[in-house]
């Protein structure tokens, strides 16, 4: 979900939902494509009232819309994208670049590596200075080219690609003091 989509979701959110936030509910990003309500202890909380106070649900809505870009940027700095959102984007990138591009094995280096910026899964080629910090499927043994596609499909469908994304970013998502770092420093 980017800032524009977040703003649209805030505009579409009902007055009753805003009132529930005023009454203590948390605003939750649901699978990177919508908003829902929940408890502040849940994962994927983008906003909770905390010490802020608003005169009305309209005032809350206006404040969130005004801060949408900052809220979504901060949200993705500390929260991973959902597995479903990650897998959908990765599958589109595999269709675009081919499965072989994402594999490193003896005798073959990946030609693209994965990164996540905000809510977007992107690739970088070896011309990019960030390339060496990205991730791809690493096979310890050489496999036939016809088997590579199945290996990549299994990497995605088993959740291993998402697990690789999380493991590369584990410090990022568990840190509470990241203000001094620029979000472009992350994979």
GROMACS elastic network, one bead per residue, 0.5 to 0.9 nm:
[ bonds ]
;  ai    aj funct       b0    kb
    1     4     6  0.79837   500
    1     5     6  0.57281   500
    1     6     6  0.61640   500
    1    29     6  0.84965   500
    1    31     6  0.88276   500
    1    32     6  0.50420   500
    1    33     6  0.56598   500
    1    34     6  0.78760   500
    1    72     6  0.79252   500
    1    81     6  0.89503   500
    1   118     6  0.81479   500
    1   119     6  0.56822   500
    1   120     6  0.82202   500
    2     5     6  0.53175   500
    2     6     6  0.60360   500
    2     7     6  0.85829   500
    2    32     6  0.87451   500
    2    69     6  0.80429   500
    2    72     6  0.68808   500
    2    73     6  0.83549   500
    2   118     6  0.74256   500
    2   119     6  0.65350   500
    2   120     6  0.84604   500
    3     7     6  0.60325   500
    3     8     6  0.85493   500
    3    68     6  0.59429   500
    3    70     6  0.82653   500
    3    71     6  0.83568   500
    3    72     6  0.60313   500
    3    73     6  0.78716   500
    4     7     6  0.51298   500
    4     8     6  0.62374   500
    4     9     6  0.86473   500
    4    68     6  0.81566   500
    4    69     6  0.79234   500
    5     8     6  0.50313   500
    5     9     6  0.61279   500
    5    10     6  0.85755   500
    5    33     6  0.79001   500
    5    34     6  0.85241   500
    6     9     6  0.50296   500
    6    10     6  0.61487   500
    6    11     6  0.86174   500
    6    29     6  0.89969   500
    6    33     6  0.83917   500
    6    34     6  0.78147   500
    6    35     6  0.82778   500
    6    65     6  0.83847   500
    6    68     6  0.66918   500
    6    69     6  0.82349   500
    6    72     6  0.73497   500
    7    10     6  0.50203   500
    7    11     6  0.62101   500
    7    12     6  0.86430   500
    7    64     6  0.82531   500
    7    65     6  0.57052   500
    7    66     6  0.86381   500
    7    68     6  0.60159   500
    7    69     6  0.82166   500
    8    11     6  0.50166   500
    8    12     6  0.61920   500
    8    13     6  0.86123   500
    8    65     6  0.87683   500
    9    13     6  0.60398   500
    9    33     6  0.86289   500
    9    34     6  0.64422   500
    9    35     6  0.66214   500
   10    13     6  0.51019   500
   10    14     6  0.84753   500
   10    35     6  0.78535   500
   10    61     6  0.70828   500
   10    64     6  0.75390   500
   10    65     6  0.66294   500
   10    68     6  0.86336   500
   11    14     6  0.80844   500
   11    61     6  0.78073   500
   11    65     6  0.77394   500
   13    16     6  0.83744   500
   13    17     6  0.65788   500
   13    18     6  0.74753   500
   13    35     6  0.77477   500
   13    36     6  0.87117   500
   13    61     6  0.88147   500
   14    17     6  0.52122   500
   14    18     6  0.66159   500
   14    19     6  0.87852   500
   15    18     6  0.50940   500
   15    19     6  0.62292   500
   15    20     6  0.87057   500
   15    57     6  0.64587   500
   15    58     6  0.75813   500
   15    61     6  0.85255   500
   16    19     6  0.50142   500
   16    20     6  0.63077   500
   16    21     6  0.88341   500
   16    57     6  0.82518   500
   17    20     6  0.50102   500
   17    21     6  0.64557   500
   17    22     6  0.87837   500
   17    25     6  0.86684   500
   17    27     6  0.89187   500
   17    36     6  0.83997   500
   17    37     6  0.73886   500
   17    57     6  0.86548   500
   18    21     6  0.50828   500
   18    22     6  0.64113   500
   18    23     6  0.86813   500
   18    25     6  0.88923   500
   18    27     6  0.89085   500
   18    56     6  0.87744   500
   18    57     6  0.52624   500
   18    58     6  0.78714   500
   18    60     6  0.70761   500
   18    61     6  0.68681   500
   19    23     6  0.62251   500
   19    24     6  0.88200   500
   19    25     6  0.88027   500
   19    56     6  0.78715   500
   19    57     6  0.54660   500
   19    60     6  0.88335   500
   20    24     6  0.63498   500
   20    25     6  0.55235   500
   20    26     6  0.83349   500
   20    37     6  0.80766   500
   20    57     6  0.89092   500
   21    24     6  0.51094   500
   21    26     6  0.58552   500
   21    27     6  0.69472   500
   21    37     6  0.77477   500
   21    47     6  0.87841   500
   21    48     6  0.70772   500
   21    49     6  0.68456   500
   21    57     6  0.84218   500
   21    60     6  0.87247   500
   22    25     6  0.71146   500
   22    48     6  0.88107   500
   22    49     6  0.67661   500
   22    53     6  0.80455   500
   22    54     6  0.76938   500
   22    56     6  0.81452   500
   22    57     6  0.70855   500
   22    60     6  0.79921   500
   23    49     6  0.87263   500
   24    39     6  0.80482   500
   24    40     6  0.84569   500
   24    48     6  0.74377   500
   24    49     6  0.67875   500
   24    50     6  0.85798   500
   25    37     6  0.61742   500
   25    38     6  0.56967   500
   25    39     6  0.56413   500
   25    40     6  0.70111   500
   25    48     6  0.69486   500
   25    49     6  0.80418   500
   26    36     6  0.84609   500
   26    37     6  0.55839   500
   26    38     6  0.51386   500
   26    39     6  0.52310   500
   26    40     6  0.51702   500
   26    41     6  0.87004   500
   26    42     6  0.85399   500
   26    45     6  0.63976   500
   26    46     6  0.77030   500
   26    47     6  0.59338   500
   26    49     6  0.73828   500
   27    35     6  0.68792   500
   27    36     6  0.61198   500
   27    38     6  0.65002   500
   27    39     6  0.81751   500
   27    40     6  0.81625   500
   27    44     6  0.85272   500
   27    45     6  0.57643   500
   27    46     6  0.57702   500
   27    47     6  0.50560   500
   27    48     6  0.62416   500
   28    34     6  0.84481   500
   28    35     6  0.56243   500
   28    36     6  0.51507   500
   28    37     6  0.54910   500
   28    38     6  0.63472   500
   28    39     6  0.84711   500
   28    40     6  0.87109   500
   28    42     6  0.81907   500
   28    43     6  0.77824   500
   28    44     6  0.54862   500
   28    46     6  0.56504   500
   28    47     6  0.72066   500
   28    48     6  0.89951   500
   29    32     6  0.58930   500
   29    33     6  0.72936   500
   29    34     6  0.59507   500
   29    36     6  0.64626   500
   29    37     6  0.85324   500
   29    43     6  0.88310   500
   29    44     6  0.55453   500
   29    45     6  0.64410   500
   29    46     6  0.64986   500
   30    33     6  0.61371   500
   30    34     6  0.50975   500
   30    35     6  0.53850   500
   30    36     6  0.62715   500
   30    44     6  0.74224   500
   30    82     6  0.83264   500
   31    34     6  0.68152   500
   31    35     6  0.86449   500
   31    44     6  0.88469   500
   31    81     6  0.75223   500
   31    82     6  0.53192   500
   31    83     6  0.79292   500
   31    84     6  0.68959   500
   31    85     6  0.64691   500
   32    35     6  0.83182   500
   32    81     6  0.65572   500
   32    82     6  0.64125   500
   32    84     6  0.87305   500
   32    85     6  0.64543   500
   32   119     6  0.73492   500
   33    85     6  0.82195   500
   37    45     6  0.88180   500
   38    41     6  0.84334   500
   38    42     6  0.68602   500
   38    45     6  0.80720   500
   39    42     6  0.55606   500
   39    43     6  0.88521   500
   39    45     6  0.81736   500
   39    48     6  0.86996   500
   40    43     6  0.80695   500
   40    45     6  0.65329   500
   40    47     6  0.83877   500
   40    48     6  0.65204   500
   41    45     6  0.80603   500
   42    45     6  0.65705   500
   43    79     6  0.84025   500
   44    75     6  0.80693   500
   44    79     6  0.66642   500
   44    80     6  0.84018   500
   44    81     6  0.89402   500
   45    48     6  0.73288   500
   45    75     6  0.80268   500
   45    79     6  0.88704   500
   46    71     6  0.69679   500
   46    72     6  0.74580   500
   46    74     6  0.85542   500
   46    75     6  0.58894   500
   47    50     6  0.87635   500
   47    64     6  0.86416   500
   47    71     6  0.79533   500
   47    75     6  0.89604   500
   48    52     6  0.89138   500
   49    52     6  0.56137   500
   49    53     6  0.71655   500
   50    53     6  0.82092   500
   53    56     6  0.89763   500
   53    60     6  0.83543   500
   54    57     6  0.73000   500
   54    58     6  0.86709   500
   54    59     6  0.59661   500
   54    60     6  0.58578   500
   54    63     6  0.89959   500
   55    58     6  0.82282   500
   55    59     6  0.63590   500
   55    60     6  0.79258   500
   56    59     6  0.51734   500
   56    60     6  0.64775   500
   56    61     6  0.87005   500
   57    60     6  0.50277   500
   57    61     6  0.61030   500
   57    62     6  0.85694   500
   58    61     6  0.50372   500
   58    62     6  0.60910   500
   58    63     6  0.85481   500
   59    62     6  0.51232   500
   59    63     6  0.61387   500
   59    64     6  0.86667   500
   60    63     6  0.51249   500
   60    64     6  0.62120   500
   60    65     6  0.86169   500
   61    64     6  0.52285   500
   61    65     6  0.61637   500
   61    66     6  0.85550   500
   62    65     6  0.51904   500
   62    66     6  0.60803   500
   62    67     6  0.86433   500
   63    66     6  0.51156   500
   63    67     6  0.62296   500
   63    68     6  0.84368   500
   64    67     6  0.51150   500
   64    68     6  0.57096   500
   64    71     6  0.80213   500
   65    69     6  0.83129   500
   66    69     6  0.79047   500
   66    70     6  0.89246   500
   67    70     6  0.54830   500
   67    71     6  0.59789   500
   67    72     6  0.86031   500
   68    71     6  0.51091   500
   68    72     6  0.60629   500
   68    73     6  0.84648   500
   69    72     6  0.54079   500
   69    73     6  0.61481   500
   69    74     6  0.86276   500
   70    73     6  0.51571   500
   70    74     6  0.60949   500
   70    75     6  0.84195   500
   71    74     6  0.52515   500
   71    75     6  0.59619   500
   71    76     6  0.87540   500
   72    76     6  0.62930   500
   72    77     6  0.85646   500
   72   118     6  0.81194   500
   73    76     6  0.55050   500
   73    77     6  0.63020   500
   73   118     6  0.66728   500
   73   183     6  0.87835   500
   74    77     6  0.50210   500
   74    78     6  0.66762   500
   74    79     6  0.85812   500
   75    78     6  0.56362   500
   75    79     6  0.58424   500
   75    80     6  0.87465   500
   75   118     6  0.85407   500
   76    80     6  0.64080   500
   76    81     6  0.73411   500
   76   117     6  0.82434   500
   76   118     6  0.52689   500
   76   119     6  0.67816   500
   77    80     6  0.80110   500
   77   117     6  0.89819   500
   77   118     6  0.71668   500
   77   172     6  0.74816   500
   77   173     6  0.74692   500
   77   178     6  0.85319   500
   77   183     6  0.64988   500
   77   186     6  0.88630   500
   78   172     6  0.65092   500
   78   174     6  0.74316   500
   78   175     6  0.75423   500
   78   176     6  0.81675   500
   78   178     6  0.86262   500
   79   172     6  0.85036   500
   79   173     6  0.57657   500
   79   174     6  0.88186   500
   80    83     6  0.86343   500
   80   118     6  0.88528   500
   80   119     6  0.82847   500
   80   165     6  0.87110   500
   80   166     6  0.72705   500
   80   169     6  0.83605   500
   80   173     6  0.69702   500
   81    84     6  0.84261   500
   81    85     6  0.65850   500
   81    86     6  0.63981   500
   81   116     6  0.85426   500
   81   118     6  0.81741   500
   81   119     6  0.60434   500
   81   120     6  0.84555   500
   82    85     6  0.52551   500
   82    86     6  0.61013   500
   82    87     6  0.85580   500
   82   162     6  0.88560   500
   83    86     6  0.50606   500
   83    87     6  0.59931   500
   83    88     6  0.85174   500
   83   159     6  0.77431   500
   83   162     6  0.62242   500
   83   163     6  0.89357   500
   84    87     6  0.51837   500
   84    88     6  0.61144   500
   84    89     6  0.86537   500
   85    88     6  0.52721   500
   85    89     6  0.63189   500
   85    90     6  0.85778   500
   85   119     6  0.83479   500
   85   120     6  0.88403   500
   85   121     6  0.89373   500
   86    89     6  0.53814   500
   86    90     6  0.60628   500
   86    91     6  0.86013   500
   86   116     6  0.87775   500
   86   119     6  0.84280   500
   86   120     6  0.80239   500
   86   121     6  0.66472   500
   86   161     6  0.89123   500
   86   162     6  0.69293   500
   87    91     6  0.59970   500
   87    92     6  0.85922   500
   87   156     6  0.64809   500
   87   157     6  0.78308   500
   87   159     6  0.83044   500
   87   161     6  0.80987   500
   87   162     6  0.72949   500
   88    91     6  0.52771   500
   88    92     6  0.64434   500
   88    93     6  0.88470   500
   89    92     6  0.51557   500
   89    93     6  0.63343   500
   89    94     6  0.87253   500
   89   120     6  0.75611   500
   89   121     6  0.60671   500
   89   122     6  0.83656   500
   90    93     6  0.50100   500
   90    94     6  0.61569   500
   90    95     6  0.86503   500
   90   114     6  0.86166   500
   90   121     6  0.66660   500
   90   122     6  0.82265   500
   90   156     6  0.78667   500
   90   161     6  0.88433   500
   91    94     6  0.50208   500
   91    95     6  0.62714   500
   91    96     6  0.86430   500
   91   153     6  0.85461   500
   91   156     6  0.78061   500
   92    95     6  0.51174   500
   92    96     6  0.62512   500
   92    97     6  0.87481   500
   93    97     6  0.60263   500
   93    98     6  0.78249   500
   93    99     6  0.89904   500
   93   121     6  0.84162   500
   93   122     6  0.78098   500
   93   123     6  0.79246   500
   94    97     6  0.52570   500
   94    99     6  0.54642   500
   94   100     6  0.86911   500
   94   101     6  0.79993   500
   94   102     6  0.76995   500
   94   152     6  0.86487   500
   95    98     6  0.54952   500
   95    99     6  0.74933   500
   97   100     6  0.80498   500
   97   101     6  0.62132   500
   97   102     6  0.82623   500
   97   112     6  0.84115   500
   98   101     6  0.57914   500
   98   102     6  0.77110   500
   98   149     6  0.82831   500
   99   102     6  0.57541   500
   99   103     6  0.72033   500
   99   148     6  0.67427   500
   99   149     6  0.53787   500
   99   150     6  0.87378   500
   99   151     6  0.87547   500
   99   152     6  0.61865   500
   99   153     6  0.83039   500
  100   103     6  0.54733   500
  100   104     6  0.84425   500
  100   110     6  0.72219   500
  100   111     6  0.81535   500
  100   145     6  0.76190   500
  100   148     6  0.64270   500
  100   149     6  0.71269   500
  100   152     6  0.82915   500
  101   104     6  0.83947   500
  101   109     6  0.82952   500
  101   110     6  0.52051   500
  101   112     6  0.56978   500
  101   113     6  0.82882   500
  101   136     6  0.88693   500
  102   109     6  0.85787   500
  102   110     6  0.51359   500
  102   111     6  0.66319   500
  102   112     6  0.57981   500
  102   113     6  0.64462   500
  102   114     6  0.81676   500
  102   135     6  0.85525   500
  102   136     6  0.53169   500
  102   137     6  0.60637   500
  102   138     6  0.86084   500
  102   152     6  0.78021   500
  103   108     6  0.76095   500
  103   109     6  0.66967   500
  103   111     6  0.78971   500
  103   112     6  0.84550   500
  103   113     6  0.88386   500
  103   136     6  0.59837   500
  103   138     6  0.59143   500
  103   139     6  0.72082   500
  103   148     6  0.77534   500
  103   152     6  0.77780   500
  104   107     6  0.81774   500
  104   108     6  0.55495   500
  104   111     6  0.84898   500
  104   136     6  0.70760   500
  104   137     6  0.62300   500
  104   139     6  0.61460   500
  104   140     6  0.84615   500
  105   108     6  0.52287   500
  105   109     6  0.64180   500
  105   110     6  0.81165   500
  105   137     6  0.84980   500
  105   138     6  0.59435   500
  105   140     6  0.58504   500
  105   141     6  0.61738   500
  105   142     6  0.56460   500
  105   143     6  0.80418   500
  106   109     6  0.78141   500
  106   139     6  0.76890   500
  106   140     6  0.68105   500
  106   141     6  0.62528   500
  106   142     6  0.55368   500
  107   142     6  0.73796   500
  108   111     6  0.89508   500
  108   142     6  0.83308   500
  109   112     6  0.89081   500
  110   113     6  0.69034   500
  110   125     6  0.87822   500
  110   126     6  0.86451   500
  110   136     6  0.70706   500
  110   137     6  0.82290   500
  110   138     6  0.86378   500
  111   124     6  0.84446   500
  111   125     6  0.58879   500
  111   126     6  0.64180   500
  112   123     6  0.57841   500
  112   124     6  0.54243   500
  112   126     6  0.67400   500
  112   131     6  0.75417   500
  112   134     6  0.84782   500
  112   135     6  0.86850   500
  112   136     6  0.76896   500
  113   122     6  0.82968   500
  113   123     6  0.53313   500
  113   124     6  0.54938   500
  113   125     6  0.66251   500
  113   126     6  0.81784   500
  113   131     6  0.62058   500
  113   132     6  0.79558   500
  113   133     6  0.81781   500
  113   135     6  0.51559   500
  113   136     6  0.53856   500
  113   137     6  0.89702   500
  114   121     6  0.69289   500
  114   122     6  0.58529   500
  114   124     6  0.66322   500
  114   131     6  0.83925   500
  114   133     6  0.88785   500
  114   134     6  0.51751   500
  114   135     6  0.51798   500
  114   136     6  0.62619   500
  114   165     6  0.84108   500
  114   187     6  0.77489   500
  115   120     6  0.83349   500
  115   121     6  0.58646   500
  115   122     6  0.53129   500
  115   123     6  0.59489   500
  115   124     6  0.74252   500
  115   131     6  0.89589   500
  115   133     6  0.85181   500
  115   134     6  0.57040   500
  115   135     6  0.71871   500
  115   165     6  0.80891   500
  115   186     6  0.81028   500
  116   119     6  0.67806   500
  116   120     6  0.55348   500
  116   122     6  0.59363   500
  116   123     6  0.84241   500
  116   165     6  0.81917   500
  116   186     6  0.80032   500
  116   187     6  0.57825   500
  117   120     6  0.52515   500
  117   121     6  0.64793   500
  117   122     6  0.72156   500
  117   183     6  0.81108   500
  117   184     6  0.76385   500
  117   186     6  0.79835   500
  117   187     6  0.73762   500
  118   121     6  0.82760   500
  118   183     6  0.85822   500
  123   131     6  0.86073   500
  123   134     6  0.82896   500
  124   127     6  0.78222   500
  124   128     6  0.61344   500
  124   129     6  0.88942   500
  124   130     6  0.72933   500
  124   131     6  0.57367   500
  124   134     6  0.77711   500
  125   128     6  0.57326   500
  125   129     6  0.89600   500
  125   130     6  0.86898   500
  125   131     6  0.61086   500
  126   129     6  0.75010   500
  126   130     6  0.82362   500
  126   131     6  0.53611   500
  126   132     6  0.76428   500
  127   130     6  0.86177   500
  127   131     6  0.73018   500
  128   131     6  0.52926   500
  128   132     6  0.84385   500
  129   132     6  0.72001   500
  129   133     6  0.85786   500
  130   133     6  0.54996   500
  130   134     6  0.68506   500
  130   187     6  0.84350   500
  131   134     6  0.54798   500
  131   135     6  0.84698   500
  132   135     6  0.80646   500
  133   186     6  0.87672   500
  133   187     6  0.68253   500
  134   168     6  0.84852   500
  134   187     6  0.61001   500
  135   138     6  0.85772   500
  135   161     6  0.88796   500
  135   164     6  0.73758   500
  135   165     6  0.75010   500
  135   168     6  0.78847   500
  135   187     6  0.83333   500
  136   161     6  0.79015   500
  136   164     6  0.83429   500
  137   151     6  0.85817   500
  137   152     6  0.71806   500
  137   155     6  0.72893   500
  137   161     6  0.74890   500
  137   164     6  0.88368   500
  139   142     6  0.70348   500
  139   143     6  0.82415   500
  139   151     6  0.89506   500
  143   146     6  0.82173   500
  143   147     6  0.62718   500
  143   148     6  0.66332   500
  144   147     6  0.53243   500
  144   148     6  0.66197   500
  145   148     6  0.51997   500
  145   149     6  0.74990   500
  146   149     6  0.62894   500
  146   150     6  0.77303   500
  147   150     6  0.53678   500
  147   151     6  0.63070   500
  147   152     6  0.87934   500
  148   151     6  0.50115   500
  148   152     6  0.61710   500
  148   153     6  0.85714   500
  149   152     6  0.51870   500
  149   153     6  0.61612   500
  149   154     6  0.86180   500
  150   154     6  0.60715   500
  150   155     6  0.84511   500
  151   154     6  0.51465   500
  151   155     6  0.60823   500
  151   156     6  0.87682   500
  152   156     6  0.63386   500
  152   157     6  0.86060   500
  152   161     6  0.88423   500
  153   156     6  0.53035   500
  153   157     6  0.60061   500
  153   158     6  0.82811   500
  154   157     6  0.50799   500
  154   158     6  0.55318   500
  154   159     6  0.81940   500
  154   160     6  0.80858   500
  155   158     6  0.56565   500
  155   159     6  0.65233   500
  155   160     6  0.51732   500
  155   161     6  0.54649   500
  155   162     6  0.86613   500
  156   159     6  0.54698   500
  156   160     6  0.61497   500
  156   161     6  0.51856   500
  156   162     6  0.72233   500
  157   160     6  0.76297   500
  157   161     6  0.82161   500
  158   161     6  0.78283   500
  158   162     6  0.88160   500
  159   162     6  0.52546   500
  159   163     6  0.61324   500
  159   164     6  0.86588   500
  160   164     6  0.60827   500
  160   165     6  0.86102   500
  161   164     6  0.50401   500
  161   165     6  0.63719   500
  161   166     6  0.87790   500
  162   166     6  0.62589   500
  162   167     6  0.85979   500
  163   166     6  0.50347   500
  163   167     6  0.60236   500
  163   168     6  0.85213   500
  164   167     6  0.50810   500
  164   168     6  0.60822   500
  164   169     6  0.85701   500
  165   168     6  0.53186   500
  165   169     6  0.63747   500
  165   170     6  0.85803   500
  165   187     6  0.81822   500
  166   169     6  0.51134   500
  166   170     6  0.56982   500
  166   173     6  0.83810   500
  167   170     6  0.50536   500
  167   171     6  0.83648   500
  168   171     6  0.79940   500
  168   172     6  0.86780   500
  168   186     6  0.89959   500
  168   187     6  0.71878   500
  169   172     6  0.51556   500
  169   173     6  0.63584   500
  169   174     6  0.87053   500
  169   186     6  0.74189   500
  169   187     6  0.68656   500
  170   173     6  0.53910   500
  170   174     6  0.61673   500
  170   175     6  0.85035   500
  171   174     6  0.52627   500
  171   175     6  0.58846   500
  172   175     6  0.54870   500
  172   176     6  0.86419   500
  172   178     6  0.78146   500
  172   186     6  0.76690   500
  173   176     6  0.82658   500
  175   178     6  0.64200   500
  176   179     6  0.86517   500
  177   180     6  0.78320   500
  178   181     6  0.55808   500
  178   182     6  0.83594   500
  179   182     6  0.76546   500
  181   184     6  0.84562   500
  181   185     6  0.71127   500
  182   185     6  0.56799   500
  182   186     6  0.80646   500
  183   186     6  0.58327   500
  183   187     6  0.89441   500
  184   187     6  0.78093   500
